[in-house]
Amino acid sequence: MRRIPLYVLTILVGLVLAYVFISPFYNGLPSAGVSGQDVTIVPENFEVPDDMDGNSSDTPSPQQETAPPGAQTTPAARQVDPDGFSFAGKENAPLQRIEPRQPLGEIGHASPPPPPPPPVPVDTTARPKLLYRPVATAAGTVEASGYKIAVEGIDVVPPEETCAVDGGSSWPCGMAARTAFRNWLRSRAIECNVPDQPPEALLATQCKLGTMDLATWLVDNGWARTADGTPMAENMKKAAEAKRGIFGSPPPTLPAIGDLPPLEPSGDTPLPSPEPQPAPPAAVPDAPFPAAPQ
């Protein structure tokens, strides 16, 4: 008996498998040209019927009557009643202002915080005392050694105050006054009439830096105001005429970093380390090198 070659058997098995997998799909395909006629594909019409709009009509539309068989038809656009969006005949009443509604909670009734209490004058137990490292919180208020002091005899200029200049613009004169006062103090000790123990309240008292009275310096340089009829009212008038401090224009801008003078070294500030210098070249000896060993 003659044996079938292996490659012939492989080809037959491949043909059988191809027929098994392809024949179901081939039988499901529509056949074209049946009985010599072409198959016409009619698209589905997604137009909303008229009976759903409440206007039922059994009469077919002109597009359906005149459309030839096999032609693609376009659904007719739906007509919208223009009177449905017309505002004619409606009165346009003017706007009326009504009362605001009540807040939803107690937070709506919150009022701004009350102003700080006025400074308390010192009593008869006050005596001159040196206060170290004073810090100016405003042009006229100082904190030092646990005391909170308002310089007596002047009106303190708050840091948030602004001053007007020519042309309608303004500048933060309150911050400039505080900065000038801080730079003048420079954390040096001041002498004030205070009680032995620092209270929590703000004290109104007189202070001096060396022999200069703090109130006099602030008024003379235009960084504080004083009421009319006080001993320093004439000083404030002279500062206003000379346009000093808050009565003048904003101070000039700070110089560039390269224009600042060099800082003087102090005992607390370490000096910068010198830059390393290049090593000098090695000297070449005049004597000849010894002969190489044999």
Secondary structure per residue as TSV (DSSP state, phi and psi in degrees):
chain	resnum	aa	ss	phi	psi
A	1	M	-	360.0	133.1
A	2	R	-	-85.0	130.9
A	3	R	-	-85.5	142.6
A	4	I	-	-78.7	133.3
A	5	P	-	-60.6	154.1
A	6	L	H	-66.9	-38.7
A	7	Y	H	-68.8	-32.9
A	8	V	H	-67.7	-40.0
A	9	L	H	-64.6	-37.2
A	10	T	H	-65.0	-40.7
A	11	I	H	-64.8	-41.7
A	12	L	H	-64.6	-42.6
A	13	V	H	-63.2	-39.2
A	14	G	H	-64.0	-39.3
A	15	L	H	-66.3	-39.6
A	16	V	H	-64.6	-43.0
A	17	L	H	-64.8	-40.1
A	18	A	H	-63.1	-39.9
A	19	Y	H	-66.6	-36.7
A	20	V	H	-66.5	-39.9
A	21	F	H	-85.1	-27.7
A	22	I	H	-92.5	-31.7
A	23	S	H	-62.4	-37.9
A	24	P	H	-62.6	-39.0
A	25	F	H	-71.4	-33.8
A	26	Y	H	-70.3	-36.4
A	27	N	H	-71.7	-25.5
A	28	G	H	-82.3	-10.9
A	29	L	S	-73.9	141.3
A	30	P	-	-70.9	140.8
A	31	S	-	-88.2	135.3
A	32	A	S	-101.3	148.7
A	33	G	S	76.4	31.4
A	34	V	G	-72.7	130.3
A	35	S	G	56.7	28.1
A	36	G	G	75.8	12.9
A	37	Q	-	-116.4	146.8
A	38	D	-	-84.4	146.6
A	39	V	-	-83.7	128.4
A	40	T	-	-101.9	125.9
A	41	I	-	-97.8	119.5
A	42	V	-	-101.5	122.1
A	43	P	-	-69.6	150.5
A	44	E	-	-74.8	138.7
A	45	N	-	-95.0	117.1
A	46	F	-	-98.5	16.3
A	47	E	-	-71.4	139.1
A	48	V	-	-69.7	129.0
A	49	P	-	-65.6	156.5
A	50	D	G	-69.7	-26.2
A	51	D	G	-70.0	-19.6
A	52	M	G	-76.5	-22.2
A	53	D	G	-87.1	-0.9
A	54	G	T	90.2	-2.7
A	55	N	-	-114.5	79.6
A	56	S	-	-75.2	140.1
A	57	S	-	-149.3	132.0
A	58	D	-	-90.7	-8.6
A	59	T	S	-81.0	124.8
A	60	P	-	-67.6	154.2
A	61	S	-	-74.4	159.9
A	62	P	H	-62.6	-31.1
A	63	Q	H	-65.8	-35.1
A	64	Q	H	-72.4	-29.9
A	65	E	H	-76.2	-39.1
A	66	T	H	-93.8	-6.4
A	67	A	-	-72.5	124.4
A	68	P	-	-70.1	157.0
A	69	P	T	-66.8	136.1
A	70	G	T	89.9	-10.4
A	71	A	-	-86.3	145.0
A	72	Q	-	-81.2	124.3
A	73	T	-	-101.1	149.5
A	74	T	-	-105.7	125.6
A	75	P	-	-64.6	143.9
A	76	A	-	-72.1	144.6
A	77	A	-	-70.3	143.1
A	78	R	-	-75.7	133.0
A	79	Q	-	-83.3	134.8
A	80	V	-	-112.4	134.7
A	81	D	-	-72.0	115.5
A	82	P	G	-66.1	-24.0
A	83	D	G	-69.6	-17.9
A	84	G	G	-70.2	-21.8
A	85	F	G	-112.7	15.1
A	86	S	-	-91.4	134.5
A	87	F	-	-102.1	14.6
A	88	A	T	-69.5	140.3
A	89	G	T	89.7	-6.4
A	90	K	-	-96.1	135.1
A	91	E	-	-81.3	130.0
A	92	N	-	-92.6	93.6
A	93	A	-	-73.4	144.8
A	94	P	-	-68.0	155.3
A	95	L	-	-68.3	143.0
A	96	Q	-	-120.6	136.7
A	97	R	-	-85.1	128.2
A	98	I	-	-112.1	167.0
A	99	E	-	-70.3	141.8
A	100	P	-	-66.5	149.0
A	101	R	-	-74.1	159.9
A	102	Q	-	-73.6	148.3
A	103	P	-	-60.8	150.8
A	104	L	S	-76.7	-20.4
A	105	G	S	-148.7	-179.2
A	106	E	G	-70.0	-20.4
A	107	I	G	-66.9	-23.8
A	108	G	G	-69.3	-19.2
A	109	H	G	-91.9	6.9
A	110	A	-	-65.7	136.2
A	111	S	-	-107.0	159.9
A	112	P	-	-61.8	153.4
A	113	P	-	-63.1	145.7
A	114	P	-	-67.0	154.0
A	115	P	-	-66.0	154.4
A	116	P	-	-65.1	151.7
A	117	P	-	-66.4	151.8
A	118	P	-	-67.1	156.1
A	119	P	-	-64.8	147.4
A	120	V	E	-94.2	126.9
A	121	P	E	-68.0	151.0
A	122	V	-	-73.5	155.1
A	123	D	-	-93.2	-169.6
A	124	T	T	-73.9	-13.4
A	125	T	T	-81.4	-4.2
A	126	A	-	-71.7	145.7
A	127	R	E	-146.3	158.6
A	128	P	E	-60.4	134.9
A	129	K	E	-147.6	138.0
A	130	L	E	-79.2	129.1
A	131	L	E	-116.2	124.9
A	132	Y	-	-97.5	151.5
A	133	R	S	52.2	61.6
A	134	P	-	-73.8	144.9
A	135	V	E	-123.9	123.8
A	136	A	E	-81.2	116.8
A	137	T	E	-87.7	-17.2
A	138	A	E	-163.2	173.6
A	139	A	B	-76.7	80.6
A	140	G	T	136.4	-6.3
A	141	T	E	-124.1	140.8
A	142	V	E	-136.9	145.9
A	143	E	E	-121.8	123.6
A	144	A	E	-156.2	135.3
A	145	S	T	52.8	34.3
A	146	G	T	87.2	-3.8
A	147	Y	E	-97.0	144.2
A	148	K	E	-113.1	113.8
A	149	I	E	-123.3	135.5
A	150	A	E	-110.2	124.0
A	151	V	E	-62.8	129.3
A	152	E	T	-80.0	142.8
A	153	G	T	96.9	1.9
A	154	I	S	-135.5	166.4
A	155	D	B	-99.0	119.5
A	156	V	-	-66.6	136.3
A	157	V	B	-93.6	111.1
A	158	P	-	-69.0	153.8
A	159	P	T	-64.0	-27.1
A	160	E	T	-84.0	2.6
A	161	E	-	-75.0	143.1
A	162	T	-	-120.8	150.1
A	163	C	E	-121.2	143.2
A	164	A	E	-87.3	147.7
A	165	V	-	-125.1	175.7
A	166	D	T	-62.3	136.8
A	167	G	T	101.0	-2.6
A	168	G	S	90.4	-5.1
A	169	S	-	-84.7	170.7
A	170	S	E	-135.2	163.0
A	171	W	E	-142.4	153.2
A	172	P	-	-75.8	79.7
A	173	C	H	-70.9	-27.8
A	174	G	H	-64.6	-41.9
A	175	M	H	-69.1	-36.9
A	176	A	H	-65.7	-37.7
A	177	A	H	-66.0	-41.5
A	178	R	H	-64.7	-41.1
A	179	T	H	-64.2	-41.9
A	180	A	H	-64.4	-39.3
A	181	F	H	-66.1	-40.3
A	182	R	H	-64.8	-43.2
A	183	N	H	-64.9	-32.5
A	184	W	H	-72.8	-39.5
A	185	L	H	-68.4	-46.6
A	186	R	T	51.0	39.0
A	187	S	T	59.2	22.7
A	188	R	-	-82.5	155.4
A	189	A	-	-69.6	137.6
A	190	I	E	-115.8	154.9
A	191	E	E	-110.2	120.9
A	192	C	E	-132.1	154.9
A	193	N	E	-88.2	102.2
A	194	V	E	-135.8	159.8
A	195	P	-	-71.2	174.6
A	196	D	S	-65.9	-41.7
A	197	Q	S	-108.7	136.9
A	198	P	-	-72.3	122.6
A	199	P	-	-82.3	170.4
A	200	E	S	-79.7	-21.0
A	201	A	S	-78.4	160.4
A	202	L	-	-79.3	126.9
A	203	L	E	-98.3	141.6
A	204	A	E	-106.8	111.8
A	205	T	E	-151.6	177.4
A	206	Q	-	-100.9	141.9
A	207	C	E	-137.0	155.0
A	208	K	E	-135.5	148.7
A	209	L	E	-114.6	101.5
A	210	G	T	70.6	-117.6
A	211	T	T	-104.7	-1.0
A	212	M	E	-95.1	128.9
A	213	D	E	-75.6	134.9
A	214	L	H	-63.0	-42.3
A	215	A	H	-64.2	-41.4
A	216	T	H	-64.3	-41.3
A	217	W	H	-64.8	-41.9
A	218	L	H	-64.7	-43.3
A	219	V	H	-71.6	-41.1
A	220	D	H	-63.7	-33.6
A	221	N	T	-92.1	4.0
A	222	G	T	78.2	18.5
A	223	W	S	-100.6	10.6
A	224	A	-	-157.6	160.1
A	225	R	B	-114.1	161.4
A	226	T	-	-141.4	153.0
A	227	A	-	-74.1	156.2
A	228	D	T	-66.9	144.4
A	229	G	T	89.6	-4.6
A	230	T	S	-86.8	164.4
A	231	P	T	-60.7	-25.8
A	232	M	T	-101.7	14.4
A	233	A	H	-65.0	-36.8
A	234	E	H	-67.8	-34.8
A	235	N	H	-64.9	-40.4
A	236	M	H	-65.7	-36.5
A	237	K	H	-64.0	-40.9
A	238	K	H	-66.4	-39.1
A	239	A	H	-65.9	-36.5
A	240	A	H	-69.0	-38.8
A	241	E	H	-66.2	-35.0
A	242	A	T	-83.6	-2.3
A	243	K	T	56.5	51.8
A	244	R	-	-96.2	151.5
A	245	G	G	58.7	-127.3
A	246	I	G	-71.4	-12.4
A	247	F	G	-89.5	-3.9
A	248	G	S	-114.4	-154.2
A	249	S	-	-89.1	164.6
A	250	P	-	-62.5	150.0
A	251	P	-	-65.8	158.0
A	252	P	-	-66.1	162.0
A	253	T	-	-70.6	160.1
A	254	L	-	-70.2	146.9
A	255	P	-	-69.0	163.5
A	256	A	-	-68.0	162.8
A	257	I	G	-63.8	-36.8
A	258	G	G	-70.0	-19.6
A	259	D	G	-89.1	-7.3
A	260	L	S	-73.1	142.4
A	261	P	-	-68.8	152.9
A	262	P	-	-67.3	146.0
A	263	L	-	-76.2	141.2
A	264	E	-	-81.9	129.4
A	265	P	-	-69.4	139.6
A	266	S	-	-116.6	178.0
A	267	G	S	-68.5	-26.8
A	268	D	S	-87.1	-18.7
A	269	T	S	-96.8	118.8
A	270	P	-	-69.8	140.3
A	271	L	-	-73.4	145.4
A	272	P	-	-67.0	144.6
A	273	S	-	-71.5	138.5
A	274	P	-	-66.3	151.1
A	275	E	-	-70.1	140.6
A	276	P	-	-65.4	132.6
A	277	Q	-	-91.6	147.6
A	278	P	-	-67.0	143.0
A	279	A	-	-69.0	140.8
A	280	P	-	-66.6	151.9
A	281	P	-	-66.6	146.5
A	282	A	-	-68.7	139.8
A	283	A	-	-72.8	138.3
A	284	V	-	-91.0	122.5
A	285	P	-	-66.8	147.6
A	286	D	S	-78.6	-24.9
A	287	A	S	-73.9	145.2
A	288	P	-	-70.0	155.5
A	289	F	-	-70.3	147.6
A	290	P	-	-67.9	157.8
A	291	A	-	-68.7	149.8
A	292	A	-	-66.4	144.5
A	293	P	-	-65.5	147.8
A	294	Q	-	-78.4	360.0
